[in-house]
């Protein structure tokens, strides 16, 4: 209420100032026709001024803000993959009985070109996941995700990520899996039906993480080739992946 009253006061003050200046012009020069001529001329230019300021300038400012926001979001996305995502990709790929299909996409000699990454994204969406996770693997995931719970909650609280719907959905899928696992105290006594349910949760998170990882790698390839080089070397789909540089 106070804000709207302040806004109305500003409008009234500026309008009164405009009338005062026009009155002062008439009082000093007594040329009514010139006053109305220039008033009409200024009014005629007003639509163009609105176009320049409101439409074009606003579009440029929004583009700059969007670019800045995207840069911040990619920093957060990078933190996710460094802290959680790469480990999950490595673990999930070992649980997928069809992992060779995805592995072939990211270990081929030309698998890191822009065109190949775009094709890989489509292949990932069509991929038939066959997750088989036993008690030992689930216990490992449980320990890892419970340890990363605070980190995941912090990401969900990041307001910048509200603009990135697919990444937010991926975080929710991972967080849901973490919640499911944290509520099970005796992993080794779970029935087959519950193991199948958890396999479904892993599949959901796995698919979304791979898709976000492809987008992230594509961004790094274009903007940060030195980080892209590291990500390519530690490729979670490559059993022999290593950060050590062995050849150019």
ABEGO torsion letter per residue (X at the ends): XAAAAAAAAAAAAAAAAAAAAAAAAAAAAGBAAAAAAAAAAAAAAAAAAAAAAAAAAAAAAAAAAAAAAAAAAAAAAAAAAAAAAAAAAAAAAAABAAAAAAAAAAABAAAABAAAAAAAAAAAAABBBBBBBBAAAAAAAAAAAAAAAAAAAAAAABAAAAABAAAAAAAAAAAAAAAAAAABABAAABBAAAAAAAAAAAAAAAAAAAAAAAAAAAAAAAABAAAAAAAAAABAABAABBABBABX
